[in-house]
């Protein structure tokens, strides 16, 4: 048992040291390339730089962070000249959220969305489609190169960086209410504005152009200025979305912030979580067991009536009072018969002998002889040594052989 626990302790120690080594060497590893687009994320594909630039563009408006879906947001505000900004790797929405977005725009507000995959429910509302390049196939078949985006404000200038090419673009545009604002390397539209009611809906299908990695390359920070040049210079309010950048699949569109998914995003937290879970499991398997010594099996209680009878017999034997000894032996023997087999010893007859023989498993002849000896000793005034010895041997035979002839 101790050897097994020593192995477990050694294994846990090695695991903890290995985890510490990984954490200690994390500064030498490549930074995370997860596209979070969080305003607090300073990694390559976070949105810390974009958030600070937008704050500078609308310096008269403090950015208000929204952490709920657009339906709930629209129910709690009544703006007619605000700007709502959403940057996410993928945008998944349901019909109610789409209706709320369109109502927000129709009221005179501007909605700016930059997402690699934009939900078809929203695109169908404005009559266009998107050609989306899946990052999974991109990393398998794609080749990193210098890639760029452009704006209609500076058609001859391109903002470029070194990564997988910008390949997403819009198709089947509604030319009556939609205008193209920007293009990718292949001169295909990747940024549009849709006029609806009194407001404008801005869609950009290359959110990497708003990542820290892109904006910190040379003068790419100016791309943000060009992207927001068509919005109101002094909006009523400016809202920053911190909800849709956490939605990773359509089934989660109605769910809010997930603590588990947030933990899984950060390698140190992820490692700490799984290590804690493993330690808890090992504790349940081994430490939770009740530790105690092996309980030895107790010997069954001996027949105290027989022992007591023998003790009394030895005491009376010293005085040579055979009659008294025989009476005591008979009294305790009958008491044993009554308590063990529930028979009335006051009426000894053939039926009693047969019943006792059957219950005790002793031959009927032996039981009959025993009780004849008992009656003879009981009715005699004097019991000699031979009678006492015969009575004792017959009783001992009964005790030792009961239950052996059932």
N, C-alpha and C positions, 0 to 999 in steps of 0.2 A: 504493500500500500504506500509506504513512504517513498519507495523508488519511483512509483508512478507519479506522485505529486512533485518529486524533484525534477522529473522530465518535463512536466507541465510548466513548472516555474521557470526552468531554463528556456523553454520554447517561448514563453511570454516575454522574458527578458530580451531574447534575441529579436523578437518582433518589435518591441518598443524601441530598442536601439536602432534597428533598421529604419523605423519610421522617423526617428530623430535625425538620422543621417540624411534621409530624403529631404526632410524639412530644412536641415542646415545647408543642403546643397541646392535648394530651390532657386537661389540667386543666380546659379550658373546655368539654369535651364532656360529654354525658350519661353517667352511670355505666352500666356493663354491667347488663343486666336478665336475664342468664343465670341460670337456677335451678340453682346448683351444690350448695347446702346443705352446703358444706364447713365444718368447724369453724374453718378458718383464713381463710375468705372474709368480708371486712367489707363487701362490696358489698351492694346492696339485697336480693338473694335468696341470700345466703350464710347460714350458721348460726352465726356467731360469737356472737351474743347468746344464742341458744338453748343453745349448748354451755356458756356461762358461767353461765346461770341454772340449768341442770340440775346443773352442778357445785356450785352453791350449795345446791340442794335436797338433794342427797346429799353434803353436805360431809364426811361421815365415810367416804365411799367415793371413792377416786380413779378417775376414768373411764379405762377401758382401751380403747384404740383397736384395732379389728379391721379388717384390710385383706384378708381372704380371704373366700371364700364361706361360707355358714352350715354347709354339710356339713363342711368342714374345721375350722371353729370348734368345732362340737359334738363332733367327734372328739377335740379337745384339752382339753376342759373336762368337769367332772363336777358342775356346780352343781345345787342343788335349791331355791335361793331367790334367784336372780340376776335382774337386769333387763338386757335387751338393747334398745338404742334404734337405730332406723333411720329416717332422714329423707332422702327422695329424691324427685326429680320423677316418676320412674317406677320401679316395682319389677318386675324380670324375674327369675324363678327357674325352675329345672327341677324335676322330680319328686323327685330326691334331696335337693335343698335344702328343698323343702316338707316332706318326711318328717322331715328333721333339725329343722326349725322346730317341727313338731308334737310331736316327741319331747322337745325342749327344754321346751315348755310343759307337756307331760304330766308331766314330772319335778318340776314345782312352781315353775318359773320364769315370769317375766313377759316377754313379747315385745311391744314397742311399735313399730309401723310407721306412719309418716305418709308417704303417697305419693299423687300425683295419679292415677296409673294403677297399680292393684294387679293382679298377674298372676292370671288366671282359675284357674290350678292351685291357688293358695292359697285363693282364694275358694270354689272347689268343695269344699274340705276342710271348710269350716264351713257350707256350704249357703246361700250368699248371692251376690248379684251387685252390680255397680257401674255406675252411669250416669256416664260420663266425658265431660267437655267438652274437646275437643282444643284446645290453645293456638293452633294454626294458624288454625282457624276463629274462635277467640276474638278474635285480633288483626285478622282480616279484617272480621268482622261485629260484634264486640263493642264495647261502649261503656263507658268507664271511669266509675265512679260510687262512691258510698259503699257499701261492702258489709261484712257482718259475720258472725260466728259466735257461737254461744251454747253454754252448758253446762247440764246438768240441775242442777248445784249452784247456779247462779244463773239460773234460767229467764227472769227478767225483765230480765236485763242482757245487752248485746251488746258484743262487742269489734269495733270497726270500723276501716276505713282506706279510702283512695281508690285503687281499682284496678279491674281486671276483676272481675265478680261471682264469688262462691263458688258454683259450680253443680254440683260433683260430689256424689253421694249414693249410699247403699246401698239395694238393693231385695231383696225375698224373704228377709227375715231369719228365722233359726231362733229363734223366740221361746222355745223351751225352754232353750237354752244361750247365747243372745245377748241383750245389753241395749244400748239406745241411750244414749250419753253426751253427744251434742252434735248441733246442727242448723246448717244454713246459713240464708241470708236467707229462703228459701222454706219454712222449717220442715220440711225434709227431712233425714233422718239422715245426717250425714257423719262421725260418730265413734261406734264401737261397741266392745264388749268381748265376747269369746267365751270361755266357761269350758270348759276341756278338761283332764281329769285333775286334777292338783293345782295347775295354773297357769292363767294368763290370757293371752289374745292380744288386744292392743289394736290396732285399725285406725282410722286417720284419713285420709280421702281429700282433705284440703286442706292440703298441706305448706306453702303460702304463709303459713299462720297461725303457722308457726315460723320465718319469715324475719326477717332484720334489719329490713327495711322495716316489717313489720307490728308487731313487738314494740317498736319504738322510737316508735310512735305512741301518745301519751298514756299510758294505763294498761294497754296491751295485754300488757305483760310478765306480768301476772297470769294470762293465759290459760294459760301454761305450767304454773303452779301448779295450776290447775284440771284440766288435761289429765292430770297425773301424780298427782292426788290419790287415785286408786283403786289405785295400785301400793303395794308394801310400803315403809314409811317407812325401814326399814334393810335394804336388800337385801344378799345375800351378796357380790355383786360387781355393778358397773355397767359395761356394755360399750357403747361408742359405735362404730357402724358407719361405716367409711370405704371401703366396697367397692361397695355397690349404688348409691350416688349417682353413680358413674362409669359404670355400665352404661346405655347409651343405646338398646340394641335387644336383641331376644331372642337373636339369633345370637351375642351377646357374653356370654351368661350364664355360660359356663364359662371366660371369659378374665379375667385379672387386670388390674392397672393398665396402662394404655397411655400410654407416654411421648408418643407422637405426639398422641393426643387431648388430653393435658394441655397440650401446647404450643399446640394450636389454640384452647384456651379463652381464652388471654391474648393480646390484640391485639398488644402489643409483641413478645412471643415469636413470634407467628405471622408478623408482618412481617419480623422478623429471619431467621426460618427460610426464607421464600420468597426474600428478598433474597440470602441466602447460596447458596441453590440456583441462583438466576439467575446470580450471579457465577461459580459453579463451572461452569455450562454455558457461559458466555461464554469462560471460560479454556480449556475443552476445545476449543471451536470455533476460537478464534483463537490464544491463547497457547500451546496445546499443539503447534502446527505447528512443524516444524523449519525455522528460518530459515537460508538459505544463498544464496550468489550463484549465478547461472546458470552452469552448467558448459559451457564452449565445447566444441564437437565437435572432436576431434583429427583431423588429417589422417591418412589411411591411410599405412602405411609404404611407402616407395618400394622398387622392386626393387633391393636393394643389390648383387646380383650384377651387374646391368647397369651400375650406377654405378661399381662397382669395376673392371669390365672397361674402361669408358671412361677411367677415371683411369689405369689401367696403360697403356692404349693411347697416351694422350697423353704419358706418360713415355718410352715406347719410340720414339714418333714423333720425338722430339727427337734421337734417335741414328740415325734412319733404318734401324732394324733391322726391316724389314717381316716377315721370317720369324718372328722371336721374337714380334712383336706378334700375327701371325696365329695362332700356336700358343697364346698366352695367351687370345686371344678364343675359339678353338675349345674349349679346356679348360673355360673358365667357361660357355660355352654348353651344352656337354654335361652339365656339372654341374647347370645349371638344368633341363635336360630330365629328368635322372634324379630330381631332388628334386621336381619339379612334376608330372610325368606318369608317374613310376615305370616308365620304359622303359630297357632295356639299350642303351646307345650303343656298345657294343663290337661289336655285330653289326647293321650297317646294311644292310638289304635292302628289298625291295619291301613285305614285311609290316610292317617297322618304319616305313617312310615312310607307309603307309596308316594305321597305328595312331596315329602322331603327328599326322597331318593331321586325323584324326577327333577326337582328344582336344583338340588345340589350337584347332580350328576354323579352320585356315589351309588354303588350297587345296592339294591334293595336288601340283600342278605346282610351286607355289612352294616347298614343303618339299623336293621332289625336286631342284629346281635348287639350293636352299641347300646340301643335303648333297653334291651333286656339286662345288660350289665348295669346300666344306670339305675333301673328299677330295683335290681338286686341290692346294689350298694345303698340306695336311698332307704329301702325297707329294712336293712340290717342294722343292728345296734353296734356291731363291731365289723370293721373292714380290715382284713389282713393285708399284708404287703403284696401278695399275689393278685388279689382283687384290685387294689389301687394301681398296681403296675399295668394290669390288663385294661382298666378303665382309661388310664393315661395313653397307652399305645393305640387304643381304638379311636380316641378323640383326635390324636395326632394324625392317624390315618385319614380321618374325615377331613381335617383341615388341609392336609397336603394333597388330597385327591379330589376335592370338590371341583366340579366343572370339567373333569377329564373324561367323563363317560357320557356326555350329552349326545 
